Amino acid sequence: MTINTSILGSITDENMSVVAYKAFMLKRRIILALATEGDCTIADLSRILNVSNPTITKLIGELIREGYVRDLGKIETGGGRRPCAFGLVSDSGYFLGGTISENTLCFGLIDLNKNTVTVQKDIPFSYNTPTQFVETLAERIREFIATLGSARDKILGMGITVKGRVDASSGVIYNAMNTDGYPLARIIQEKTGIETIVENDTRAMTYAEYLTGDSEGVQNALFINVGRGIGVGIIVRGKLYYGKSGFSGEFGHIPFFDNEKICQCGKKGCLETEASGMALETLFAERLQEGASSILSDRFRAGEPITMHDIIEAAKSDDVLSIDLITGIGEKLGRGISVLINLFNPELVVIGGPLSEVGDYLMLPIRTALNKYSLRLVTRDTTLRLSTLGDTAGVLGAALLTRNRMLGIL
């Protein structure tokens, strides 16, 4: 009998006996229960899994010897013999997350108990072709893993997020980095030897915010990712909503405006044409050309490109033009969000992504627009807040999605 080096892996021996198979699957169920419920006693696990105490006791002993479970000692009860509690060994396994931005990468690692081990941001990343993209990505992943010490031999899975449309079930991406329809997840897995999933960046950010943010008891939520584009992640009844083909959340491509501005999707009038980071860059350049003043004026006159991130930093330094334009973006974005609230009636709306870094300069006009355009009866039970994870939401979401898929929670 041979099993993958991880109890979370797949069975590799088709001739495994029925008894061994049942034991293997019960161990996975025990790990899933501990990952979902937290520390448990033998009686707790027996009740949750509907398995006898002696069987649970035997398998817990094996999992302790294999290094996945630890004995936490006896706990206090109302009377009688004090039972022992058991929990997962945090450093028995790790999950790697990675996010791909325009020209940088971010990598992070969480342990089996969802604790963040390390995050590395702003890793330079450039490529000219899909082939070079894949090769460079795989090399950067290997370089990050090399920094992890003993943890590098215990990585159970990896999640990579990209912008744009992603078929999470197959690992195929549909954007400028398209690998001719061949699943990026499979390519990276072949090059690194690590089981890999690929996910949309907004959906991963949504998942991280929902699991780790101030969302206890929330069942229906929206996460608005405001960067150079606009995306929305949707939580329905506590689960990520993917839609029929897995492409839900294209909020930025709602034809919201009657204008002649061509969106990056090729259509006109999309919300992104007037309420995104790309729109902000365009508006900023137009205003400077018209004679407006900014702390970025000298750079603009010198021919340097002014990016969304430059404008964000200028707003943080109280640049009036930057603040004025971001306020206008917030008002238009708020109109769009009011439509989502009227449709979904969520308990929680979280604003994240790069533009959320400016805080109230964006949030106040959004709130004003929601009060103006959304229905009072629908909005009154909706909480609006900023992201609590900031620029780590994507990488942590990628790792958490990988962990929970491998554990069977998703």
Rosetta blueprint (number, residue, H / E / L):
1 M L
2 T L
3 I E
4 N L
5 T L
6 S L
7 I L
8 L L
9 G L
10 S L
11 I E
12 T L
13 D L
14 E L
15 N L
16 M L
17 S L
18 V H
19 V H
20 A H
21 Y H
22 K H
23 A H
24 F H
25 M H
26 L H
27 K H
28 R H
29 R H
30 I H
31 I H
32 L H
33 A H
34 L H
35 A H
36 T H
37 E H
38 G L
39 D L
40 C E
41 T E
42 I H
43 A H
44 D H
45 L H
46 S H
47 R H
48 I H
49 L H
50 N L
51 V L
52 S L
53 N H
54 P H
55 T H
56 I H
57 T H
58 K H
59 L H
60 I H
61 G H
62 E H
63 L H
64 I H
65 R H
66 E H
67 G L
68 Y L
69 V E
70 R E
71 D E
72 L E
73 G E
74 K E
75 I L
76 E L
77 T L
78 G L
79 G L
80 G L
81 R L
82 R L
83 P L
84 C E
85 A E
86 F E
87 G E
88 L E
89 V L
90 S H
91 D H
92 S H
93 G L
94 Y E
95 F E
96 L E
97 G E
98 G E
99 T E
100 I E
101 S L
102 E L
103 N L
104 T E
105 L E
106 C E
107 F E
108 G E
109 L E
110 I E
111 D E
112 L L
113 N L
114 K L
115 N L
116 T E
117 V E
118 T E
119 V E
120 Q E
121 K E
122 D E
123 I E
124 P E
125 F L
126 S L
127 Y L
128 N L
129 T L
130 P H
131 T H
132 Q H
133 F H
134 V H
135 E H
136 T H
137 L H
138 A H
139 E H
140 R H
141 I H
142 R H
143 E H
144 F H
145 I H
146 A H
147 T L
148 L L
149 G H
150 S H
151 A H
152 R H
153 D H
154 K H
155 I E
156 L E
157 G E
158 M E
159 G E
160 I E
161 T E
162 V E
163 K L
164 G L
165 R E
166 V E
167 D E
168 A L
169 S L
170 S L
171 G L
172 V E
173 I E
174 Y E
175 N L
176 A L
177 M L
178 N L
179 T L
180 D L
181 G L
182 Y L
183 P L
184 L H
185 A H
186 R H
187 I H
188 I H
189 Q H
190 E H
191 K H
192 T H
193 G L
194 I L
195 E L
196 T E
197 I E
198 V E
199 E E
200 N E
201 D H
202 T H
203 R H
204 A H
205 M H
206 T H
207 Y H
208 A H
209 E H
210 Y H
211 L H
212 T H
213 G L
214 D L
215 S L
216 E L
217 G L
218 V L
219 Q L
220 N L
221 A E
222 L E
223 F E
224 I E
225 N E
226 V E
227 G L
228 R L
229 G L
230 I E
231 G E
232 V E
233 G E
234 I E
235 I E
236 V E
237 R L
238 G L
239 K E
240 L E
241 Y L
242 Y L
243 G L
244 K L
245 S L
246 G L
247 F L
248 S L
249 G L
250 E L
251 F H
252 G H
253 H H
254 I L
255 P E
256 F L
257 F L
258 D L
259 N L
260 E L
261 K L
262 I E
263 C L
264 Q L
265 C L
266 G L
267 K L
268 K E
269 G L
270 C E
271 L L
272 E H
273 T H
274 E H
275 A H
276 S L
277 G H
278 M H
279 A H
280 L H
281 E H
282 T H
283 L H
284 F H
285 A H
286 E H
287 R H
288 L H
289 Q H
290 E L
291 G L
292 A L
293 S L
294 S L
295 I L
296 L L
297 S H
298 D H
299 R H
300 F H
301 R H
302 A L
303 G L
304 E L
305 P L
306 I L
307 T L
308 M H
309 H H
310 D H
311 I H
312 I H
313 E H
314 A H
315 A H
316 K H
317 S L
318 D L
319 D L
320 V H
321 L H
322 S H
323 I H
324 D H
325 L H
326 I H
327 T H
328 G H
329 I H
330 G H
331 E H
332 K H
333 L H
334 G H
335 R H
336 G H
337 I H
338 S H
339 V H
340 L H
341 I H
342 N H
343 L H
344 F H
345 N L
346 P L
347 E L
348 L E
349 V E
350 V E
351 I E
352 G E
353 G L
354 P H
355 L H
356 S H
357 E H
358 V H
359 G L
360 D H
361 Y H
362 L H
363 M H
364 L H
365 P H
366 I H
367 R H
368 T H
369 A H
370 L H
371 N H
372 K H
373 Y H
374 S L
375 L L
376 R H
377 L H
378 V H
379 T H
380 R L
381 D L
382 T L
383 T E
384 L E
385 R E
386 L E
387 S L
388 T L
389 L L
390 G H
391 D H
392 T H
393 A H
394 G H
395 V H
396 L H
397 G H
398 A H
399 A H
400 L H
401 L H
402 T H
403 R H
404 N H
405 R H
406 M H
407 L H
408 G L
409 I L
410 L L
